[in-house]
């Protein structure tokens, strides 16, 4: 292995989120925003290019790769690609974040290929509200696919963006869901990423408020956070329940000091911080006949060294605007 990726604040990049497409079959306003122009196909990294890139990242100390989008399963051949990645990188912790609307036929092959974990985004337990939020009537499909993943033996984390005025009256249903199913039900504070997303401070259903309210609905026991699997989530067991509740608070209680993430967008841009619009354009370098991977590696090393403390950017955010302009759907969350 080459020298590891370390920034000026001593953080080591060991986790890479790789977006395989900016297209999604759902249209959640908090994520897609107003930007509806998609990246043209020739500018999207080919699967072979992503595998090449992953090989280099692994050499530089990346231990975990999460595929995201847009919606990864919207891209043709995604499940086969993920299976190929699992075969090529057996020691990498490989996972996917999905809205689970299209995963049905792929659950069994992915499980057979050793994919043990899946993160599923679901912001509501109410079918009508699901349609309001996503503009698609697919709640029951998602719900059934969560069960399919569980039946296939996968560990399922369900992620809801916590939004005041949208899903903050559903905590009893979320807690019941976690009580009755062996899942981690996690709430992620609504983040000010992208323009025209409806974000405002008062639109954030804050983690501490969720915890206080959840404590009235169930007896919760904090899980020791020594387990790397939790990432930045604070986890709680529910007494007498099968699943757990988790809180992720990038807005009210940031975890920038321990951020170990790098992001590769589907058009081959490297982002070192979710809260920054700064990108490093790797695709032209990767495709250049003389430059290629060697030069890409140099850029990644230099970019990683200058990874910002994102929360400083959040604190300087102009009132009422997103901290960065790019919509979450094209970054990958
Ligand atoms: N389509 C996939 C999915 O639904 O999980 C992957 C892409 S999506 C951009 C990744 C995650 O980002 C989802 O869990 C989504 O809810 C979350 N997300 C999008 N916009 C967000 C925002 N403004 N604040 C917090 N989380 C957000």
Boltz pocket constraint, residues with backbone or C-beta under 6 A from the ligand:
constraints:
  - pocket:
      binder: B
      contacts: [[A, 24], [A, 30], [A, 31], [A, 68], [A, 69], [A, 70], [A, 71], [A, 72], [A, 97], [A, 98], [A, 99], [A, 119], [A, 120], [A, 121], [A, 159], [A, 160], [A, 161], [A, 188], [A, 189], [A, 190], [A, 191], [A, 192], [A, 193], [A, 197], [A, 328], [A, 329], [A, 331], [A, 332], [A, 333]]
      max_distance: 6.0
